[in-house]
Amino acid sequence: MPSFDVVSEIDHQEVRNAVDQANREATTRFDFKGTDAKIEVTDKELTLSASTEDRCKALYQLLEEKMVKRSVSLKTLDPGKIEVASHNSARQKVALKAGITQEVGKKINKLIKEMGAKNITSSIQGDQVRITGKQRDDLQQAIAMLKESDIETPLQFTNFRD
């Protein structure tokens, strides 16, 4: 039976490239002069820091622009509140969302059932959802429907088999 997997993955290399580009632009742009604006990267989160809350917001916008240019979905970013730190500086933690949680998996299952196709089944397998069907066309309709849905997690469709 044909099947495919619905996953949510982050290309960490593209995230690093976007952060490097944003850092480079922040050092050369006039409105960031003297603000010590920078972005630090770890595997699960980004830390934005600048001299004021305003510059921190502008740095986040710059990061979003670079992420879009590198084809990284903005749904992967989960920004926290801007914290005022010592010496009149501001800091913001931005978590990177990867993997499909149980509640998102249940939402995908519900959407597949509501689609009305009798030949399609879906099951949660860890941090991915496997969707199987009797016909390839049904699976392609399921992919199109999931792309149009308003799920807050970025979805990729992998492992398509006949």
Secondary structure, DSSP 8 states (H G I E B T S, - for coil): --EEEEE----HHHHHHHHHHHHHHHHH-GGGTTS--EEEE-SSEEEEEESSHHHHHHHHHHHHHHHHHTT--GGGEEEEEEEEETTTEEEEEEEE--S--HHHHHHHHHHHHHT--TTEEEEEETTEEEEEESSHHHHHHHHHHHHHS--SS--EEEEEE-
